[in-house]
Amino acid sequence: MAEIVIIGAGPAGISAAEILVANGLRPILIDEGARAGGQGYRRPADDLALDMNKLMGSEAGRYAALHARFAALRPQIDYRPQTLVWAIDGKRLHLLRDGRAETLDCDKLLIASGAMDRIAPLPGWTLPGVFTLGGAQVALKDQGCLIGSRVAFLGSSPLLALAAKQYRAMGAEIAVIADTTPFSAKLAAMPALLGAPRTLLRGLWYMATALRAGIPMLNGVTPVAVEGDGRVEALVLRDGSGRERRFACDAVALGYGLKPETQLADLAGADFAYDPDFRLFLPKIDGFGRARPGLYLAGDGVRIGGADAAEASGALAAHAILSDLGRPQDIAAIRPLARRVARLRGFQRGLAQVFAWPKQQIAALPDSVTLCRCENVTIGEARAAMAQSLGPVEVNRVKAMTRCGMGRCQGRVCGPALQEIVAAGAGQGGDAAGRLRGQAPVKPIALAAAEEPA
C-alpha cells in the first residue's frame, strides 16, 4: 500500500485525511504544533482556562466542529504532533521529533503548511513589544497571554480588526487600529468582494464592533516609527491628512496580510511563478493541487484563501491522490469543491488588491532601518551590496553579500521587504528581483539532528 504523508494538521490537512480514511487508507499526519487546528483554529492546552467561545465569537461553532471531526479522525490515522519536517530529499522526509532525528519515506506527499504574516519594517520595529499580528494571536490562543495591556494594531489587513476584537474580548485596551489602506480603496472594492458575502459581512462586523467600542480606527496612514526606551512606548503615524499623531501603547501587533509558507514545497521540487497581485512567488499547481507527480499542495500554504478554501482544497488534493492511485473519482461531486476554492481564493485576491502591500513605503525607508532582524542587516547595507554587485542584482546575491535572510527565520520575515528593496534599487518589477530559495533546515535544529539517524 502506498505511504501517504500529510504535513500540516489545519483545516486542509484534516479535510484531506478524512477523505483518504473514508477510502480505506491510513495516512500519516505530521504537525509541528502540539495540537491540531492550524493557526486560525488553534486549540489551547487542556489545562489553560481560556473561554474559546468568547475568543472565537461567530467562528466558535466552526472551531468546535473542526476539533470534533479531528477527535473522530485521530484513531484512524498515524498522527504525529510536535514533529518538524526540516528537510525533504526526493521522497524522503527528514524529521525532528522529541529531540530525535528521524527519516520517513513516502509515495505521495501532501503539504498543507499554512501561512504566516507578511511584515513591512519601520523605524523601531525591533523594539521588545513589537509582535507580528499572527504572533499576537498565538500568544493569546496558545498561551492565554496578552502581548500588552494597551496594544496598537498596524498594517494593511482585514485581520487587524479581528485580532483587535479578540484582544479587547480578553481584557486588553486597544490604542488604535491603523490601516495603511485608504478608506476610498475599501469602498471601491466592495463590488469585487461580494463573491464571499459571509466573509465580507463578518469583516464589516468586526470593524463596526471596534467603532462602537470607541476604538480609534484610521485609514490611509503612513507609519513613522515605533518609539520607546528599551521597549515599546508609542506608535507614531501620519494620518490621511498628513498630520502626525502619537498613540501611547506598550505593544504593537504588525501585519500586512498573509503569505504562504512555501519552503517545504520548494525543497519538494515544486515550480514557482510570480503573482503580481500578491507580489509573491507562489508554487505552480493544477486545479486539484498537483505540483508534480507525487506532490500535492493545499490550503494557505499554496494560495491564501482562508479556512473554508483550505478545507475544500485539502479535499481536492485528497481526491487527486486517490485518482493517481487508480481509484475512480466522481467528478460531479468534486466540481463544487473546485468552484468553492476558486471563489474564495478570488475573494482573497481582491483583498490583496485592496489591502495593498506597501511597496512604495518600503522603498522609501531610510538606510538606518533594520531589514533583517536575525542577522542585524540594515536597508542601507542591502542597498550598498546592490551597488557593489558585479552581476545581475537579485535577492539571493544580496543575501550572499549581506547575510540578509540567513538567520533563524530563513527570510520568512525579511524576504518580502528585501524583494521590494532590490526591485526598487534595480528599477525593476518585483519578479525581476527573484525569490529567496528554500534551504534546509527550514527551521533551526540542533547540529546533531542533521546527522543521518542510525
FIBA-174066 format. One line per 5 residues: their letters; for each residue x negated, y negated, z of C-alpha. Coordinates in steps of 0.001 Angstrom, whole numbers, plus 500000, padded with zeros to 6 digits. Each point is the difference from the previous one (the first is absolute). Last residue first. Layout:
REM residues N
a = X:Y:Z ~ ...
//
This chain:
REM residues 454
apeea = 478716:494950:512697 ~ 501339:496509:499377 ~ 498242:497965:497272 ~ 498464:496995:501720 ~ 501911:496726:499698
aalai = 501507:500560:503439 ~ 496558:499731:501613 ~ 499736:496428:498792 ~ 503069:499082:502065 ~ 502854:498622:497921
pkvpa = 501042:496551:498821 ~ 502764:499907:497385 ~ 499980:500731:496261 ~ 496889:502089:500488 ~ 499552:500121:497106
qgrlr = 500191:497129:497536 ~ 502851:498479:498038 ~ 498994:497540:497302 ~ 500507:496295:500621 ~ 501924:498681:497063
gaadg = 499057:497924:496967 ~ 499635:496225:499789 ~ 501272:500117:496400 ~ 503419:501159:501227 ~ 500368:496978:502267
gqgag = 499726:497614:497084 ~ 496839:498122:499058 ~ 498193:496787:500917 ~ 497105:501989:501432 ~ 500244:498269:503363
aavie = 503783:500250:500013 ~ 499973:503726:499182 ~ 497263:500679:502561 ~ 501816:498122:502766 ~ 503291:501684:499013
qlapg = 498501:503508:500137 ~ 498311:499191:503315 ~ 503413:499047:501409 ~ 501472:503353:498930 ~ 497022:501940:501405
cvrgq = 499609:498264:503382 ~ 502469:502100:502014 ~ 499763:503455:498412 ~ 496384:499396:498990 ~ 498603:503108:501654
crgmg = 501736:499137:503310 ~ 496943:500951:502063 ~ 497535:498041:497907 ~ 498833:500125:496379 ~ 502587:497560:498612
crtma = 497616:497037:499771 ~ 496521:501522:500248 ~ 498626:496850:498281 ~ 498198:501158:496844 ~ 501689:503390:499618
kvrnv = 503448:498536:500716 ~ 499423:497212:497493 ~ 499161:502641:497374 ~ 503086:502021:501000 ~ 502231:496922:499709
evpgl = 499087:498965:496473 ~ 497633:497536:498342 ~ 498450:501397:496840 ~ 496205:500103:500195 ~ 497237:497846:501445
sqama = 501823:499186:503241 ~ 498544:497039:501871 ~ 503092:497777:499641 ~ 502245:502879:501033 ~ 497864:500628:503064
araeg = 500311:496325:500959 ~ 503789:500222:499753 ~ 500072:503042:502269 ~ 497699:498253:502487 ~ 502244:496928:499972
itvne = 503065:502139:500685 ~ 498276:501199:503144 ~ 498784:503512:500782 ~ 500236:501177:503618 ~ 499660:503707:499097
crclt = 503304:501160:501521 ~ 501706:496603:499784 ~ 499521:499659:496247 ~ 501094:496582:498706 ~ 498941:497724:502835
vsdpl = 500703:496355:499158 ~ 496929:497752:499678 ~ 500143:499808:496195 ~ 503274:498079:500080 ~ 503255:501582:498794
aaiqq = 501298:498723:496637 ~ 500029:503406:498265 ~ 502032:501445:502864 ~ 502691:497301:499776 ~ 500120:500369:496234
kpwaf = 500514:503778:500301 ~ 502797:499705:502553 ~ 501777:503369:499424 ~ 503503:498932:499085 ~ 503062:500663:502068
vqalg = 502205:499523:496937 ~ 498076:502104:497450 ~ 499263:502687:502567 ~ 503650:499988:501043 ~ 501035:500641:496393
rqfgr = 497586:502914:499853 ~ 501576:501245:503219 ~ 503412:499955:498338 ~ 498587:501881:497029 ~ 498647:502586:502408
lravr = 503500:500375:501384 ~ 501645:500353:496589 ~ 497375:502349:498547 ~ 500074:502237:503077 ~ 503784:500190:499947
ralpr = 500086:500750:496278 ~ 497478:502813:500454 ~ 501984:501486:502875 ~ 503211:499792:497981 ~ 498261:501918:497161
iaaid = 499025:502957:502203 ~ 503420:501640:500296 ~ 500595:499874:496235 ~ 496461:501313:499424 ~ 500721:503193:501934
qprgl = 496557:501531:500452 ~ 498547:503236:498631 ~ 497212:501534:502134 ~ 496785:500471:498046 ~ 497612:498709:502652
dslia = 499812:496726:498056 ~ 503763:499663:500410 ~ 499725:500534:503751 ~ 497260:497398:500265 ~ 502034:497531:497929
haala = 503035:500617:502229 ~ 497830:499203:503027 ~ 498795:496811:498321 ~ 503590:498910:499384 ~ 500907:500653:503655
gsaea = 497062:497909:501154 ~ 501112:497262:497589 ~ 503477:500022:501575 ~ 498652:499684:503540 ~ 497530:497306:499032
adagg = 502721:498046:498193 ~ 502130:499982:503124 ~ 497055:499115:502256 ~ 498809:497006:497994 ~ 499013:499671:496364
irvgd = 496286:499246:499810 ~ 498435:502256:497389 ~ 497347:502725:500472 ~ 499534:500240:503763 ~ 503439:498455:500470
galyl = 501553:503367:499282 ~ 498751:502753:497732 ~ 496909:501277:498203 ~ 499521:503431:498394 ~ 496794:501802:499069
gprar = 499971:503537:498545 ~ 499574:498900:496392 ~ 499482:496212:500027 ~ 501851:497067:501557 ~ 503435:501640:500161
gfgdi = 502498:497851:501915 ~ 503179:501116:498268 ~ 500303:497146:497490 ~ 496327:500298:499053 ~ 497201:498589:502100
kplfl = 497136:497519:499596 ~ 498463:498847:503260 ~ 500152:496280:500826 ~ 497475:497184:499509 ~ 501458:496959:501729
rfdpd = 501290:496572:499034 ~ 503515:501093:501058 ~ 501607:498507:496915 ~ 496869:500383:497843 ~ 499733:503776:500563
yafda = 496516:501232:499071 ~ 499666:503671:499073 ~ 498573:502968:501874 ~ 499225:503648:499224 ~ 500405:502603:502739
galda = 497060:502288:500760 ~ 500523:501155:503584 ~ 497498:497436:501291 ~ 502109:497193:498517 ~ 503234:501453:501383
lqtep = 498294:500162:503389 ~ 499058:496325:499824 ~ 503431:498839:498829 ~ 501619:498562:503129 ~ 502681:497952:498258
klgyg = 500141:496250:500665 ~ 502508:498199:502176 ~ 501213:496425:500302 ~ 497935:496980:500862 ~ 499485:500607:503726
lavad = 498691:498298:503133 ~ 501277:500388:503552 ~ 498495:497220:502141 ~ 499507:500087:503761 ~ 499766:497591:502956
cafrr = 502123:497233:498511 ~ 500191:496211:499787 ~ 501308:498854:496627 ~ 498180:497144:498261 ~ 501449:498134:497027
ergsg = 498318:498163:497117 ~ 502428:498176:497704 ~ 499707:500873:496300 ~ 503754:499937:499322 ~ 500161:503780:499750
drlvl = 498313:500404:503373 ~ 496285:499873:500631 ~ 499054:502539:502629 ~ 498020:500370:503243 ~ 500459:503090:502165
aevrg = 499069:499632:503664 ~ 498157:501513:502968 ~ 498545:503224:498632 ~ 496892:501277:501796 ~ 496450:498967:500883
dgeva = 500786:496302:499771 ~ 502980:499795:497687 ~ 501343:498866:496661 ~ 501447:501970:497090 ~ 499553:497854:496955
vptvg = 501580:498035:497143 ~ 502710:502262:498611 ~ 502031:498369:497210 ~ 503754:500136:500569 ~ 502667:500491:497330
nlmpi = 502655:501103:502461 ~ 500211:499312:503726 ~ 502189:501774:502531 ~ 499972:498551:503520 ~ 501850:502426:502312
garla = 503282:498594:501292 ~ 501532:503410:500712 ~ 502617:499395:497315 ~ 497172:499390:497501 ~ 498298:503272:500898
tamyw = 503235:501965:499654 ~ 500661:498364:496628 ~ 496575:501118:498785 ~ 500600:503597:501089 ~ 503485:499889:498454
lgrll = 498577:498851:496677 ~ 497611:502953:500039 ~ 502829:502428:500742 ~ 502071:498484:497227 ~ 497166:500507:497500
trpag = 499410:503594:501080 ~ 503689:500836:499655 ~ 500233:498154:496683 ~ 497170:501871:498285 ~ 500322:498964:496346
llapm = 501202:496606:501244 ~ 496381:498882:500232 ~ 499821:498567:496459 ~ 503002:497749:500654 ~ 498400:498674:503226
aalka = 496659:499077:498441 ~ 500720:496300:499485 ~ 501021:499631:503638 ~ 496764:501539:501239 ~ 497905:497826:497707
sfptt = 501822:496873:501236 ~ 499160:500955:503596 ~ 496297:499737:499182 ~ 497943:503115:500888 ~ 497163:499325:502470
daiva = 502228:501279:502792 ~ 499593:498811:503591 ~ 502140:501657:502665 ~ 499242:497918:503086 ~ 499228:500198:503724
ieagm = 502059:503126:500668 ~ 500317:500794:503707 ~ 499613:503695:500742 ~ 502569:501995:501962 ~ 500416:503284:498126
aryqk = 502849:498726:497835 ~ 497863:496964:499120 ~ 497259:502294:498753 ~ 502422:502015:497876 ~ 501518:496851:498485
aalal = 496540:498600:499266 ~ 499064:503256:498252 ~ 503119:499822:497838 ~ 499545:496295:499193 ~ 496395:500516:498881
lpssg = 500961:503144:498073 ~ 501484:497855:497225 ~ 496387:499181:499108 ~ 497710:497082:499335 ~ 497780:499360:502991
lfavr = 500167:498815:503603 ~ 501812:501132:503143 ~ 499146:498095:503177 ~ 500233:501802:503354 ~ 500599:498704:503524
sgilc = 499594:502817:502557 ~ 497328:501776:498017 ~ 499204:503190:498091 ~ 503014:501620:501664 ~ 499594:503548:501246
gqdkl = 502276:503075:499931 ~ 497120:502134:498774 ~ 501190:501481:496716 ~ 502892:497713:499133 ~ 498651:496680:501305
avqag = 496300:500421:499290 ~ 500876:501516:496619 ~ 502221:496997:499218 ~ 497194:497532:500692 ~ 497676:502098:497884
gltfv = 502508:499847:497155 ~ 499996:496205:500124 ~ 496212:499964:500117 ~ 498680:498741:503277 ~ 498360:496753:501130
gpltw = 499633:499966:503807 ~ 496229:500120:500108 ~ 498744:497448:497448 ~ 499059:501377:496560 ~ 502724:498000:498252
gplpa = 498431:496714:501079 ~ 499809:498437:496539 ~ 502263:501941:497619 ~ 499924:503483:498482 ~ 502770:501455:497818
irdma = 501130:503436:501180 ~ 501946:502779:498313 ~ 501596:502175:502641 ~ 499898:503781:499721 ~ 501684:502656:497909
gsail = 501003:503642:500087 ~ 497787:503054:499455 ~ 502484:502229:498212 ~ 497477:502178:498175 ~ 501385:503229:498532
lkdcd = 497381:502639:499267 ~ 500646:503258:498150 ~ 497548:502921:499932 ~ 498368:499263:503344 ~ 496709:500651:501768
ltear = 499543:498848:503590 ~ 496792:498987:501717 ~ 499454:499376:503688 ~ 497951:497666:502165 ~ 500733:499920:503707
gdrll = 500877:496959:502119 ~ 503536:501242:500639 ~ 500471:500218:496236 ~ 497762:498401:497387 ~ 500728:501217:496512
hlrkg = 498222:500433:496680 ~ 502418:500993:497258 ~ 498931:502337:497208 ~ 501797:500126:496659 ~ 497490:497695:498310
diawv = 498036:498399:502819 ~ 502251:497973:502280 ~ 498673:498056:503001 ~ 501127:498629:503369 ~ 503277:501870:500449
ltqpr = 500656:499182:503646 ~ 502028:502340:502195 ~ 501917:498671:502993 ~ 502980:502120:498927 ~ 499758:503362:498180
ydiqp = 503407:501448:499117 ~ 500070:503401:498284 ~ 503643:499989:498988 ~ 503230:501774:500974 ~ 499896:499279:503742
rlaaf = 499699:496226:499243 ~ 503018:499607:497735 ~ 502722:499795:502649 ~ 497990:497478:502039 ~ 499224:498143:496765
rahla = 503672:499606:499192 ~ 500708:498695:503497 ~ 497124:497532:499614 ~ 501405:498706:496727 ~ 503529:499737:501406
ayrga = 498904:498019:503058 ~ 498181:497413:497878 ~ 502896:499826:497525 ~ 502397:499278:502864 ~ 497688:497447:501626
esgml = 499540:498043:496742 ~ 502553:497329:500956 ~ 498001:499221:503163 ~ 496694:501889:500054 ~ 498798:498456:503278
knmdl = 503302:500228:501836 ~ 500563:503586:498931 ~ 496334:500725:500732 ~ 500318:499007:503654 ~ 496443:500693:501154
aldda = 499188:501928:503168 ~ 496818:501722:498805 ~ 499802:503598:501257 ~ 501073:501487:496660 ~ 497329:498091:498106
prryg = 501394:497471:497566 ~ 501541:500932:496650 ~ 498960:498103:496854 ~ 502908:499597:497599 ~ 498503:497191:497902
qggar = 496402:501128:500444 ~ 500388:503696:499293 ~ 502544:502195:501747 ~ 498045:502944:501379 ~ 498136:499902:503296
agedi = 496293:499957:500899 ~ 499111:498199:496813 ~ 497418:501126:497447 ~ 502523:502335:498430 ~ 499583:503269:498145
liprl = 503027:502005:498859 ~ 499110:503489:498761 ~ 502775:501331:497802 ~ 502066:503127:500721 ~ 501959:500877:496859
gnavl = 503430:501641:499688 ~ 501701:497410:497809 ~ 501637:498205:502938 ~ 496500:499763:501499 ~ 498753:498138:496903
ieaas = 502975:497650:500143 ~ 499500:499228:503683 ~ 496238:499495:499557 ~ 500576:497350:497326 ~ 502411:498056:502222
igapg = 497593:500157:502944 ~ 497067:498771:497910 ~ 501933:497098:498486 ~ 501671:498908:503269 ~ 496691:500004:501904
agiiv = 497963:503094:500788 ~ 496991:499299:497762 ~ 497798:502375:498022 ~ 501966:502895:498499 ~ 498197:503252:499232
ieam = 501297:502853:497861 ~ 498119:503296:499957 ~ 501374:502041:497105 ~ 501265:503477:500843
//
